[in-house]
Amino acid sequence: MLDSLITRIRPVDPAVVRAAREHQDRLTKPRGSLGELEAVSVRLAALAGTVPGPVPAAPAVAVFVGDHGVHAQGVSPWPREVTGQMVANFLAGGAVVNALARQVGATVRVVDVGMSAEASAVVGAAPGLDRRSVRAGTGDIAVEPAMTRDQALRAVAAGAEVAGELIRAGHDLLVTGDMGIANTTPSAALVAALLGADPVAVTGRGTGVDDETLARKVGVVRRAVTRATSAGAGPGDPLGVLAALGGLEHAATVGFMLAAAAARVPVLLDGVIACSSALVAAALAPEARAALFAGHRSVEPGASAALAALGLVPLLDLGMRLGEGSGGVLAVPVVQAAARVLAEVATFDGAGITDKQAG
């Protein structure tokens, strides 16, 4: 499955990139005056293979849900059942991501790929949950692998299937979302392992832990990465790193990104969970980066480290660290605006306006 998915991801056409840049430079404004918005418009056109590219009109966010055995290490003050309580909140439309999705006209899909038994008991038979559970939470990465390689692949496949279903339903802009108490710890571990970074530099406060808990969290990340590295998981084996250190929602997000890239549909990344997953996706298929856009800069340090490694510029920087897909959803109008500028703004020639930079 993974090999088939990766082979469908093709590089963008350099000729389309040049044509999009040239068209952007002919628009009735000083060249470069729209900053990163211009770069986004060029990337969108390159991804679509046409100039101008289409304006995304039907965004959708997939909130992948999983729980984490590392919670037992005291890295989060929140109990595990909160994962289930928040899933119920998503399904009822009462979470932040629901409100922001309504603001931008986005559909919200909530997907269980690895809730714990405690969280599942809270949700019960609530309607609307997309149930694709691979296992009931991951192992404690401080002392054991998060999951087997086969389980990681199954979660990747689940995420790819969700992306495919959304795309076939007409959604042309996908947003990553996540839920899972303690999931910033495996995110930091993924970033540290894949980038060779010091855990101190890429581990943040998550939901706002105190200094003592942060120090414990850094130590857990260090132990987890050391254990995984000693077992042979490293940057040359991104699937092995994912299985050793990631969450089921991370794996599903990887598949979500890869399937979107294969279909040439742009993906807006949310926070550190998405950014760490993007490192895995890009390691598996470097050309997938063409489909990835950074919705915002999370205050989690691992997010900035991952974005720098991926060469992605965050579209918003609002000091957010919520997750759920909130920052990615907020950036939807920015991406739409970038595409609309390239598609609808007149050129100097077309408007009969003198271009002082011509010639």
VENFENQUI-V310122 format. One record per helix or strand. SS is the DSSP state (~ for helix, > for strand). FROM is the first residue (numbers start at 1). LEN is the number of residues. If there is no record, write none. Layout:
BEGIN
SS	FROM	LEN
SS	FROM	LEN
END
This chain:
BEGIN
~	2	6
~	14	12
>	27	1
~	36	13
>	59	8
~	69	5
~	81	12
~	96	9
>	107	8
~	117	7
>	130	2
~	149	20
>	173	7
~	183	13
~	199	4
~	211	20
~	238	8
~	248	15
>	266	4
~	272	13
~	286	6
>	292	3
>	296	1
~	301	10
>	316	1
~	326	5
~	332	13
>	347	1
~	348	4
END
